[in-house]
Amino acid sequence: MLLSELLRDVDYTGTIKDTEIKNVTGDSRQVEPGSVFVCIKGATVDGHEYAKAAVRSGASWIVAERDTGVENQVLVPNTRAAYAVMCANINGRPAEKMKLIGVTGTNGKTTITYLIKHILEAAGKKVGLIGTIQNVIGDVALPAKYTTPDPSELHLIFSRMQSAGCEYVVMEVSSQALDQYRVWGCHFETAIFTNLTQDHLDYHKTMENYFDAKKRLFELCKSAVICVDDEYGKELATSVKCPVTTVSVSDLAADYTARDVKNTASGCRFAMVGKGLIGRVNFAMPGKFSVSNAMLAAAAAIDCGLDFEEAVENLNTCTGVKGRVEVIPTGRDFTVIRDFAHGPDALEKVLSSVRECAEGRVVTLFGCAGNRDRTKRPKMAAAVAAKSDFIIFTSDNPRNEPVDEISGDTLPALEASGVPFYYEPDRFKAIKWALEHSEPGDVLVLAGKGHEDYQVLDFGTVYFDEKVIVQNFLKEMTE
């Protein structure tokens, strides 16, 4: 590719020589002869300091925000944004040949992307998916390192999806990805906002910064579907410039709302009501938040061209999402559910839905992540205590933070709640203890890991699939 083609739609200053370019990278270790090296400033490393080393490794051109002292360079206002556009260009701008659907918000992103994928595929569309659990191209699943990949990987995935004949790509768009311009230059057919509650403040520092990052997605979309059940959604719905469809579980002024909601342990039933429209939804995931997720997914599919009846009909054929209020078969007289909830709001929502349909005790096993926002920990403990009859506190992904520091932030709030609890820092042992002490009618909620099949400890990452662990323990208990 010629340099001029690589720089298409990039706002740059400098005089270029139209040379042939082999690749573009923001990692100086990946530079080879014929590369363009983009100087990106990260949290601990500034790529501008590696410009001369990149030239010595064969970089033909340098893209930077300030003068790096090398001969062949162009300057741009924002190297992250420029890098994203260049990654699209070098891959032939594959995203332009498909319809992108982006989902952002604190909770619900994974569930909604899977629901939209299911609804569209049931309508005969070929759909790619990019998200937390995995990336999916048609029927082929690929591992996902990040919720929203780096631009170089993202546009390579787009290229593979386009080659595979995908008409749509539905993707989770994280706040960090938006803050780092990973999807800059992409144009979304529709964008969905779920909610905003405290999370990722170790990165964003304030809720205002967190919200500002989320809002960037709505500068890149043709239309928006927004849940207005929290104040951030209400503010967003009145401030975006594109056409907006609003969704609410209870606000009758919204474009779509829910009536006659009935929750059971196996799912929820409700009427999805719009202007002159009503659809009966029987959805295989329980809880008020599941009602919201289901309506957002259906509304997004309608925004993309499906009619109301088809969207609702296809939604009703969905059987659930891995690691999201997922019932693990036990063959016992108690129920085990695993869910990814790892923040105060998500825990409150999941446990509230479980509380509504539990016949016996609600027993919650949870931990707090290491090297993450410490201010969440007592709030998580309070949310769990408010909805549980018994609590098992353990580890989540402690990483290299001492477990006693994590427990020191959390245990005082559990003690103050007055709810009985058991502390076992080894999550493997904690699950075994929980199963051995489960009583008839109990609902045991394993919170925090959900779909994840690993745990990050101080010495590295280990295999840890809670569904497999539960089934193995139960088998041992019957032998």
C-alpha positions in Angstrom: 0.0 0.0 0.0 1.2 3.5 -0.8 1.8 5.9 2.1 -0.8 8.3 0.7 -3.4 5.5 0.8 -2.4 4.6 4.3 -2.9 8.2 5.4 -6.3 8.5 3.8 -8.7 10.5 6.1 -5.8 11.2 8.5 -5.3 14.8 9.4 -1.6 15.3 9.2 1.1 17.9 8.5 4.3 17.3 6.7 5.4 16.5 3.2 5.4 12.8 2.2 7.1 10.7 -0.4 4.7 8.2 -1.8 6.6 5.0 -0.8 5.3 1.5 -0.6 4.3 0.5 3.0 4.3 -3.1 4.3 2.6 -2.6 7.6 1.7 -0.1 10.4 2.4 -0.7 14.1 2.4 1.1 17.4 4.8 -1.4 18.9 8.5 -0.7 18.1 9.2 -4.4 18.6 7.1 -5.2 15.6 8.9 -2.8 13.2 10.4 -4.2 10.1 11.7 -2.7 6.9 8.9 -0.9 5.2 6.9 -0.2 8.3 5.2 2.9 9.5 5.7 3.4 13.2 3.0 5.3 15.1 4.2 7.0 18.4 1.6 6.3 21.0 1.8 7.6 24.5 0.6 5.1 27.1 0.3 5.1 30.9 4.0 4.1 31.4 5.7 4.2 28.0 5.8 7.0 25.4 6.2 5.7 21.8 7.9 9.0 20.8 10.9 7.9 22.8 11.3 4.9 20.4 11.0 6.7 17.1 14.8 6.7 16.4 15.0 3.0 17.4 12.1 2.3 15.0 14.0 4.0 12.1 17.1 1.9 12.9 14.9 -1.2 12.7 13.7 -0.2 9.2 10.7 2.0 9.7 10.1 4.0 6.5 8.0 6.7 8.2 7.1 7.9 11.7 3.7 9.3 12.7 3.9 11.4 15.8 2.3 14.2 17.8 5.5 16.1 18.2 8.9 16.3 16.5 10.9 13.2 17.1 14.1 14.4 15.3 13.9 11.9 12.4 13.7 12.7 8.8 10.6 10.9 7.5 7.8 11.9 9.8 4.3 13.4 9.7 2.6 15.0 12.7 -1.0 14.5 13.7 -3.1 15.9 16.5 -3.8 12.5 18.0 -1.7 9.4 17.2 -4.3 7.0 18.7 -7.0 8.2 16.4 -4.6 8.3 13.4 -3.5 4.7 14.2 -7.1 3.5 14.2 -7.8 5.0 10.8 -4.5 3.7 9.3 -5.3 0.2 10.6 -8.6 0.4 8.8 -6.9 1.6 5.6 -4.2 -1.0 5.4 -6.9 -3.7 5.8 -9.0 -2.3 2.9 -11.6 -0.6 5.2 -13.6 -3.8 5.7 -16.0 -2.4 8.3 -17.5 -0.1 5.6 -18.8 -3.2 3.8 -20.8 -4.3 6.9 -23.2 -2.8 9.3 -21.7 -2.3 12.7 -23.7 -2.4 15.9 -22.0 -1.1 19.1 -23.0 -1.8 22.7 -21.6 0.2 25.6 -22.5 0.7 29.3 -21.4 -0.7 32.6 -23.6 -3.8 32.7 -25.4 -5.9 30.0 -23.0 -5.5 27.1 -22.2 -9.2 26.6 -25.8 -10.3 27.0 -27.1 -7.8 24.6 -24.5 -8.5 21.9 -25.4 -12.2 22.0 -29.1 -11.4 21.9 -28.8 -9.2 18.9 -26.6 -11.8 17.1 -29.3 -14.4 17.8 -32.2 -12.2 16.7 -30.4 -11.3 13.4 -29.3 -14.8 12.7 -32.8 -16.1 13.2 -33.8 -13.6 10.5 -31.3 -15.2 8.1 -28.5 -12.7 8.5 -24.8 -13.7 8.9 -23.4 -12.0 11.9 -20.0 -11.5 13.4 -19.5 -10.8 17.1 -16.7 -9.1 19.0 -16.8 -9.1 22.8 -15.7 -10.2 26.3 -16.3 -13.9 26.0 -15.0 -14.5 22.5 -15.0 -13.2 18.9 -17.3 -15.1 16.6 -17.1 -15.2 12.8 -20.2 -17.0 11.6 -20.0 -20.3 13.5 -16.2 -20.0 14.2 -15.3 -18.9 17.7 -11.9 -17.2 18.4 -10.5 -16.3 21.8 -10.8 -12.7 22.9 -8.0 -10.9 24.8 -9.8 -7.6 25.3 -13.5 -6.7 25.2 -12.7 -4.3 22.3 -9.5 -5.3 20.5 -6.6 -3.0 19.6 -7.1 -1.4 16.2 -4.6 -3.6 14.4 -6.4 -6.8 15.6 -9.9 -5.2 15.3 -9.6 -4.4 11.6 -8.0 -7.8 10.9 -11.1 -9.4 12.5 -13.3 -7.1 10.5 -11.5 -8.2 7.3 -12.0 -11.9 8.2 -15.7 -11.3 8.9 -16.2 -9.5 5.7 -14.5 -12.3 3.7 -16.7 -14.8 5.5 -19.8 -12.9 4.2 -20.9 -11.3 7.4 -23.6 -8.6 6.9 -23.5 -7.4 10.4 -21.0 -7.1 13.2 -22.3 -6.6 16.7 -19.6 -5.6 19.3 -19.0 -4.6 22.8 -17.4 -1.2 23.0 -15.6 -0.6 26.3 -15.0 2.8 27.9 -11.3 2.2 27.8 -11.4 1.4 24.1 -13.4 4.6 23.5 -11.0 6.6 25.6 -8.1 5.1 23.6 -9.8 5.8 20.2 -9.7 2.1 19.2 -12.9 2.4 17.2 -12.1 5.8 15.8 -13.1 6.1 12.1 -15.7 3.3 12.4 -19.3 4.2 11.6 -22.0 2.3 13.5 -25.4 1.6 12.1 -26.7 1.9 15.6 -25.2 2.2 19.1 -26.8 1.0 22.3 -26.3 2.4 25.8 -27.3 0.2 28.7 -26.5 2.0 32.0 -23.7 3.6 33.9 -22.7 2.6 37.5 -19.4 2.7 39.3 -16.7 0.7 37.6 -13.2 1.2 36.1 -12.5 4.2 38.2 -9.0 2.9 38.7 -8.6 3.9 35.0 -11.0 6.8 34.5 -10.7 8.3 38.1 -14.1 10.0 38.0 -17.6 9.1 36.9 -17.6 12.2 34.7 -14.6 10.9 32.8 -16.1 7.4 32.6 -19.4 8.9 31.1 -17.5 11.1 28.7 -15.7 8.1 27.3 -18.9 6.2 26.8 -20.5 9.2 25.0 -17.8 9.1 22.3 -19.5 6.1 20.7 -22.5 8.2 20.0 -20.4 10.6 17.8 -19.8 7.6 15.5 -23.3 6.2 15.0 -26.2 6.7 12.6 -28.8 6.1 15.3 -28.9 5.2 19.0 -30.9 3.0 21.3 -30.7 4.2 24.9 -32.0 2.8 28.2 -33.4 5.7 30.2 -33.7 3.9 33.5 -30.7 5.8 35.0 -29.8 9.5 35.0 -26.9 9.0 32.7 -29.2 7.4 30.1 -31.7 10.2 30.4 -28.9 12.8 29.9 -27.5 10.9 26.9 -30.8 10.6 25.2 -31.3 14.3 25.3 -27.8 15.3 24.2 -26.9 13.0 21.3 -27.3 14.4 17.8 -28.5 11.3 16.0 -32.0 9.9 16.0 -32.7 8.1 19.4 -35.0 5.2 20.4 -35.5 5.1 24.2 -36.2 2.0 26.2 -37.4 1.7 29.8 -38.6 -1.1 32.1 -41.2 1.2 33.7 -41.2 4.7 32.1 -44.3 4.9 29.9 -42.9 7.9 28.0 -40.1 5.8 26.5 -40.5 4.5 22.9 -40.5 0.9 24.3 -41.5 -0.2 27.8 -42.4 -3.4 29.6 -45.8 -4.3 31.0 -47.0 -7.3 33.1 -43.5 -8.4 34.1 -43.4 -11.9 35.6 -40.1 -13.4 36.9 -39.4 -17.1 37.6 -36.2 -19.0 38.2 -36.1 -20.0 34.5 -36.7 -16.6 32.9 -39.1 -13.7 32.6 -42.3 -12.9 30.8 -43.5 -9.5 29.8 -45.3 -7.5 27.2 -43.0 -5.2 25.1 -45.0 -2.2 24.3 -44.3 0.5 21.7 -46.4 3.1 19.9 -49.3 1.0 18.5 -47.2 -2.2 19.1 -47.3 -5.0 21.6 -45.3 -8.2 21.7 -45.4 -11.0 24.2 -41.9 -11.9 25.3 -41.0 -15.2 27.0 -37.2 -14.8 27.7 -35.0 -17.5 29.1 -33.1 -15.2 31.6 -34.6 -14.0 34.9 -34.6 -10.5 36.4 -35.6 -6.9 35.8 -32.3 -6.2 34.2 -32.9 -9.1 31.8 -36.1 -7.4 30.7 -34.1 -4.3 29.9 -31.4 -6.2 28.1 -34.0 -8.1 26.0 -35.8 -4.9 25.0 -32.6 -3.1 24.1 -31.6 -6.0 21.8 -35.0 -6.1 20.1 -35.1 -2.4 19.7 -31.6 -2.4 18.1 -32.6 -5.2 15.7 -35.7 -3.1 14.7 -33.3 -0.1 14.2 -31.4 -2.3 11.8 -34.4 -3.0 9.7 -36.3 -6.0 11.2 -40.0 -5.5 11.9 -41.3 -5.5 15.4 -43.0 -8.9 15.3 -40.0 -10.7 13.8 -37.6 -9.1 16.4 -39.8 -10.3 19.3 -40.4 -13.7 17.8 -36.7 -14.3 17.3 -35.9 -13.0 20.8 -38.3 -15.7 22.3 -36.2 -18.5 20.7 -33.0 -17.4 22.6 -32.0 -19.9 25.3 -29.7 -17.6 27.4 -26.0 -16.5 27.5 -23.0 -18.3 28.9 -22.0 -17.0 32.3 -24.9 -14.6 32.6 -27.4 -15.8 35.2 -26.6 -19.3 34.0 -28.1 -22.2 35.9 -25.5 -25.0 36.3 -27.3 -28.4 36.3 -26.8 -30.2 39.6 -29.4 -32.9 39.9 -29.8 -31.8 43.5 -32.5 -30.1 45.6 -30.7 -26.8 45.4 -29.8 -24.5 42.5 -26.4 -23.2 41.4 -26.1 -20.0 39.2 -23.0 -18.5 37.9 -22.8 -14.8 36.8 -20.2 -12.3 35.8 -21.5 -9.6 38.2 -18.4 -8.0 39.7 -19.6 -4.5 40.7 -22.1 -3.2 43.3 -24.9 -2.4 40.8 -24.5 -5.7 38.9 -24.5 -7.7 42.1 -27.6 -5.9 43.3 -29.5 -6.6 40.1 -28.6 -10.2 39.9 -29.3 -11.0 43.5 -32.6 -9.0 43.4 -33.8 -11.2 40.5 -32.7 -14.4 42.3 -34.4 -13.2 45.5 -37.7 -12.8 43.7 -37.8 -16.5 42.7 -35.8 -18.3 45.5 -37.8 -20.8 47.5 -35.0 -21.1 50.2 -31.9 -19.2 51.1 -30.0 -17.0 48.7 -26.3 -17.9 49.3 -23.8 -15.7 47.5 -20.1 -16.5 46.9 -18.1 -13.6 45.7 -14.7 -11.9 45.8 -13.2 -8.5 44.9 -10.6 -8.2 42.1 -7.0 -7.3 43.0 -5.2 -4.2 41.6 -8.6 -2.6 40.8 -10.8 0.1 42.2 -10.6 -0.4 46.0 -13.6 1.9 46.7 -15.9 -0.6 45.1 -15.2 -3.3 47.7 -17.3 -2.2 50.7 -20.0 -1.2 48.3 -20.0 -4.7 46.8 -20.1 -6.2 50.3 -23.1 -4.0 51.1 -24.9 -5.0 47.9 -24.4 -8.7 48.6 -25.4 -8.4 52.2 -28.6 -6.6 51.3 -29.9 -9.5 49.2 -28.3 -12.6 50.7 -29.2 -14.9 53.6 -25.6 -16.2 53.8 -22.4 -15.0 52.2 -19.1 -16.8 51.3 -16.3 -14.3 50.8 -13.4 -15.5 48.7 -11.0 -14.4 46.0 -11.8 -13.2 42.5 -8.8 -12.4 40.4 -6.4 -11.2 43.1 -3.5 -10.7 40.7 -0.5 -9.6 42.7 -2.4 -7.7 45.4 -2.1 -9.4 48.8 -5.3 -11.2 49.6 -5.3 -9.7 53.2 -5.4 -6.2 51.7 -8.5 -7.2 49.6 -10.2 -8.8 52.5 -9.2 -5.8 54.7 -11.3 -3.5 52.5 -14.3 -5.9 52.4 -14.7 -7.9 55.6 -15.5 -4.9 57.8 -18.5 -4.1 55.7 -19.7 -7.7 55.8 -19.2 -7.8 59.6 -21.2 -4.6 60.0 -24.1 -6.0 57.9 -25.0 -8.6 60.4 -25.5 -11.2 57.7 -23.7 -14.5 58.5 -20.7 -15.2 56.3 -17.8 -17.6 55.9 -14.4 -16.5 54.7 -12.2 -18.8 52.6 -9.6 -17.0 50.4 -9.0 -20.1 48.2 -11.9 -19.9 45.7 -11.6 -23.6 44.8 -12.1 -24.6 48.5 -14.8 -22.0 48.9 -16.9 -23.5 46.2 -16.5 -27.0 47.6 -17.5 -25.7 51.1 -20.5 -23.9 49.6 -21.7 -27.1 47.8 -21.2 -29.2 51.0 -23.3 -26.8 53.1 -26.1 -26.2 50.6 -29.6 -26.9 51.9 -32.8 -27.9 50.1 -34.3 -25.0 48.3 -31.1 -22.9 48.4 -29.9 -20.8 45.4 -26.2 -20.6 45.4 -24.9 -17.7 43.3 -21.3 -17.8 42.2 -20.6 -14.2 41.3 -17.7 -12.5 39.5 -16.3 -15.1 37.1 -19.3 -16.0 34.9 -18.0 -17.2 31.5 -14.3 -16.9 32.5 -12.4 -20.2 32.6 -9.4 -18.9 34.5 -8.2 -17.2 37.6 -5.4 -14.7 37.8 -3.2 -15.3 40.9 0.1 -13.7 42.0 2.2 -16.4 40.2 0.2 -16.4 36.9 -3.1 -17.5 35.3 -4.6 -20.9 36.1 -7.5 -22.8 34.5 -10.6 -22.2 36.6 -14.0 -23.1 35.0 -16.6 -22.9 37.7 -19.2 -25.0 35.7 -16.7 -27.8 35.5 -15.6 -27.4 39.1 -19.1 -27.5 40.4 -20.0 -30.6 38.3 -16.8 -32.4 39.5 -17.4 -31.6 43.1 -21.0 -32.8 42.9 -19.8 -36.0 41.3 -17.3 -36.6 44.1 -20.0 -35.9 46.7 -22.2 -38.8 45.3 -19.4 -41.4 45.1 
